[in-house]
Amino acid sequence: MGLTMVQKRAVTKEMAKRYRKASKKAKGNMLDELCALTGWSRDHARRALREAARPPQHAPQRVLARTQTYGDDLIKPLRKIWATLDGPCGKRLAPFCPRSCR
């Protein structure tokens, strides 16, 4: 029975600490060991060790919600037209809109 993904990730994280400081020959031995333990190919194991050694990336901060461009007096008819025409994109919707919508 093989390791679970959580166990593989934990083993890779621990091994990545040693892998970064190891000599080329030791890195090869560590790759062989990780491949035998996890069943991964050498290429995948090498990438997994490299990714595990990286510091965690922070997600970019979200931009605040946009202010509403159009009022309800314009959005309600647009939604009705859009739904009637089976939801076309804006480019295909424009010819069906009255001049006040554009």
N, C-alpha and C positions, 0 to 999 in steps of 0.2 A: 504494500500500500504506500502511495506517495504522500508527499507533504501537501498540506492545504496551502492556498495562496497566501494566507496570513503568515504561516510558518515560513514559506519561501521568502516573503518580504523581510521578515525578521532576520533570517539567516543572511540574506543579501546585505542588509543594512549593517550587520555586525562585520561581515567579511569586507565590506567596502572601506571600513576604517583601516584595516590592515593592508588592503589592496593598494591604496593610494601611496603608501610609504614603501611598498615592497620593490625588490629588484625585478628585472624583466623575467628572469628564470622563476622567481617565486610567484610572480603574477601568472605565469603559465600553469604552474602547479595549482594555484588557487582556482583558476578557471576550470581545470580538469576536475577538481574536487567539487566545485559548485555544479558543474554539468552532471556529474555522477549523482549528486544529492538531489537535484531538482528535476533532472530529465531535460533541461534546456540545451539548445545548441550553444556552441562556444560564442558565436556572434551575439546571440540574445543575452547570454550570461555577461559578456563584456559590457554590453549596453546597460544592463540592469545594474551592474556594479558602478558604472560611471554615473548613472542617474541617482543612485542611492548616496553617492559621495557628495552630490551637489547640495548646497543649502536650499531649504524650501523657498519656493517662489511665492510672493504675495500676490493675490489677485488685484487687478487694478480697481481703483475706487470707482464706484458707479456715479454716473452723471445724474444730477437731479432731473426730475421729470420736466418735460417741456411744458411751457404755458400753452393753453388752448388757443389755436390760431383762428378757428372759425367758431361762431356762436351756434347755439341750438337751433336758431331759426334757419340756418343753412345746413346743418348736419342732418336733421331729420329728413328733409327731402332727398338729400344725397344718399342716405342709407336706403330709402325706399327705392330709388332708381337703381342703385347698386344691386339690391336683392332681387328686383324684378328682372334685371338682365343677367342673373345668375353669377354675380360676383366678378366682373371683369377687372383688369388692372386699370390704373388711372389713365393710361394712354388710350385705352379702348373705351373708357367710360366718358372721356371728355366730349366727344361729338354728341352724346345724348343729353348732356347737361345744358340747362338754359344759360344764357350769357351771364346771369347774376352769380352763377356758381363758379365761373372761371376766374 
